[in-house]
Amino acid sequence: MNQLINVLLTQVLPMIASSAATWYFTRKKNNAEASTNELENVEKALVIYRSIIHDLHEKIKILETELDRVQGMLADARKLKN
């Protein structure tokens, strides 16, 4: 029985304690890294969305210009008709 207690105290408990400490500190590190990665992914997504919005804004400007041109042509055609 003494030998079993001796083995537990000298080999098993230190192993369990070091495993628990490693898990605890690694968990904190992994959570911090996960938060950082999540933030980086959000920033990358924002860059993509801003690019898409900019492209759409430019296309809207072109379409507005084209619409103004066509409306002018229609107005001129109506004046000629009357």
Order of alpha helices (4+ residues) and beta strands (2+ residues): alpha-alpha
